[in-house]
Amino acid sequence: MNVHAVCDSKMRFMDVHIGRAGRCHDSSVLEYSPLWQRLSDPSSDLKKLFDEASIIIDGVIVPLQLLGDSAYPSRQYLLPAFKDSQARAHGFRLRYNDKQAHKHSQCH
């Protein structure tokens, strides 16, 4: 059984979705989750929040994003970790994965 959970910046659960029983890829669990369905609906308040919420860092507009592990595909609103083979080839990718893994482990 696959489960995905989304936490906010204060490490509070915002969304938990349990996928279908049996062998189901993480990306399928995401695509069938109510959260992703809402992000895919142009009229949803959640999509509007993601579209409008951004911060400026060193003059660069940074949109609101979800972090995912390397099993997830790169999509609008979703920044997955690099696959292990990609991360080992480039030091900056490995550092990114390390930082992201730390964020995953903080949700409770």
Sine and cosine of phi, psi and omega as CSV:
sin_phi,cos_phi,sin_psi,cos_psi,sin_omega,cos_omega
0.00,0.00,0.78,-0.63,0.05,-1.00
-0.99,-0.16,0.61,-0.79,0.03,-1.00
-0.74,-0.67,0.67,-0.74,0.19,-0.98
-0.85,-0.53,0.55,-0.83,0.00,-1.00
-0.69,-0.72,0.58,-0.81,0.01,-1.00
-0.85,-0.53,0.77,-0.64,0.04,-1.00
-0.91,-0.42,0.45,-0.89,0.08,-1.00
-1.00,0.06,-0.08,-1.00,-0.06,-1.00
-0.92,0.38,-0.24,0.97,0.06,-1.00
-0.99,-0.17,0.23,0.97,0.06,-1.00
0.90,0.43,0.53,0.85,0.10,-0.99
-0.98,-0.18,0.66,-0.75,0.02,-1.00
-0.91,0.42,0.75,-0.66,0.07,-1.00
-0.95,-0.32,-0.49,0.87,-0.06,-1.00
-0.43,-0.90,0.69,-0.72,0.11,-0.99
-0.72,-0.70,0.76,-0.65,0.00,-1.00
-0.71,-0.70,0.77,-0.63,0.04,-1.00
-0.98,-0.18,0.83,-0.55,-0.02,-1.00
-0.96,0.26,-0.05,-1.00,0.01,-1.00
-0.95,0.32,0.49,-0.87,0.01,-1.00
-0.91,0.40,0.41,-0.91,0.02,-1.00
1.00,-0.04,-0.21,-0.98,-0.04,-1.00
-0.98,0.19,0.92,-0.39,-0.01,-1.00
-0.63,-0.78,0.81,-0.59,-0.04,-1.00
-0.92,0.39,0.55,-0.84,0.00,-1.00
-0.79,0.61,-0.65,0.76,-0.03,-1.00
-0.90,0.43,-0.52,0.85,0.06,-1.00
-0.94,0.35,-0.64,0.77,0.04,-1.00
-0.86,0.50,-0.70,0.72,0.02,-1.00
-0.89,0.46,-0.77,0.64,-0.08,-1.00
-0.89,0.46,-0.49,0.87,0.00,-1.00
-1.00,-0.09,0.02,1.00,-0.02,-1.00
-0.97,0.24,0.51,-0.86,0.07,-1.00
-0.86,0.51,-0.56,0.83,0.02,-1.00
-0.87,0.50,-0.77,0.63,-0.03,-1.00
-0.93,0.37,-0.57,0.82,0.06,-1.00
-0.88,0.47,-0.65,0.76,0.03,-1.00
-0.92,0.39,-0.63,0.78,0.02,-1.00
-0.93,0.36,-0.40,0.92,0.00,-1.00
-1.00,0.04,-0.19,0.98,-0.03,-1.00
-1.00,-0.04,0.92,-0.39,-0.06,-1.00
-0.85,0.53,-0.38,0.92,-0.04,-1.00
-1.00,-0.08,-0.04,1.00,-0.07,-1.00
-0.97,0.23,0.53,-0.85,0.04,-1.00
-0.90,0.43,-0.55,0.83,-0.01,-1.00
-0.91,0.41,-0.68,0.73,0.04,-1.00
-0.89,0.46,-0.66,0.75,0.03,-1.00
-0.89,0.46,-0.65,0.76,0.04,-1.00
-0.87,0.49,-0.74,0.67,0.00,-1.00
-0.90,0.44,-0.61,0.79,-0.01,-1.00
-0.94,0.35,-0.55,0.83,-0.10,-0.99
-0.99,-0.12,-0.41,0.91,-0.05,-1.00
-0.99,0.12,0.88,-0.47,0.06,-1.00
-0.41,-0.91,0.30,-0.95,0.08,-1.00
-0.79,-0.62,0.33,-0.95,0.04,-1.00
-0.95,-0.32,0.84,-0.55,0.02,-1.00
-0.86,-0.52,0.88,-0.48,-0.03,-1.00
0.76,0.65,0.67,0.74,0.05,-1.00
0.99,0.17,0.06,1.00,-0.01,-1.00
-0.95,-0.30,0.77,-0.63,0.05,-1.00
-0.97,0.23,0.85,-0.53,-0.03,-1.00
-0.91,-0.41,0.91,-0.41,-0.03,-1.00
-0.97,0.23,0.31,-0.95,0.08,-1.00
-0.90,0.43,0.72,-0.69,-0.06,-1.00
-0.68,-0.74,0.44,-0.90,0.20,-0.98
-0.99,-0.14,0.58,-0.82,0.08,-1.00
-0.98,-0.20,0.68,-0.73,0.02,-1.00
-0.72,-0.69,0.33,-0.94,0.05,-1.00
-0.98,0.21,0.01,-1.00,-0.14,-0.99
-0.94,0.35,-0.17,0.99,0.05,-1.00
-0.97,0.24,-0.31,0.95,-0.01,-1.00
-1.00,0.06,0.52,-0.85,0.07,-1.00
-0.99,0.16,0.37,-0.93,0.10,-1.00
-0.98,0.22,0.84,-0.55,-0.03,-1.00
-0.63,-0.77,0.24,-0.97,0.13,-0.99
-0.85,0.52,0.71,-0.70,-0.02,-1.00
0.98,0.21,0.02,1.00,-0.06,-1.00
-0.72,-0.69,0.86,-0.51,0.06,-1.00
-0.94,-0.34,0.97,-0.23,0.03,-1.00
-0.99,0.13,0.32,-0.95,0.15,-0.99
-0.94,0.34,0.34,-0.94,0.07,-1.00
-0.97,0.25,0.52,-0.86,0.12,-0.99
-0.87,0.49,0.49,-0.87,-0.07,-1.00
-0.80,0.60,-0.69,0.72,-0.04,-1.00
-0.91,0.43,-0.59,0.81,0.04,-1.00
-0.94,0.33,-0.64,0.77,-0.05,-1.00
-0.92,0.38,-0.65,0.76,-0.01,-1.00
-0.92,0.40,-0.48,0.88,-0.04,-1.00
-0.96,0.26,-0.37,0.93,-0.06,-1.00
-0.69,-0.73,0.85,-0.52,-0.05,-1.00
-0.85,0.53,-0.64,0.77,-0.03,-1.00
-0.91,0.41,-0.52,0.86,0.04,-1.00
-0.94,0.33,-0.61,0.79,0.04,-1.00
-0.90,0.43,-0.66,0.75,0.05,-1.00
-0.89,0.45,-0.66,0.75,0.05,-1.00
-0.85,0.52,-0.74,0.67,0.01,-1.00
-0.87,0.49,-0.66,0.75,0.01,-1.00
-0.88,0.48,-0.70,0.71,0.02,-1.00
-0.90,0.43,-0.67,0.74,-0.03,-1.00
-0.93,0.38,-0.65,0.76,0.02,-1.00
-0.88,0.47,-0.59,0.81,0.04,-1.00
-0.89,0.45,-0.65,0.76,0.04,-1.00
-0.91,0.41,-0.63,0.78,0.02,-1.00
-0.87,0.50,-0.68,0.74,-0.10,-0.99
-0.97,0.26,-0.20,0.98,-0.03,-1.00
-1.00,0.07,-0.28,0.96,-0.02,-1.00
-0.94,0.35,0.75,-0.66,0.05,-1.00
-0.39,-0.92,0.00,0.00,0.00,0.00
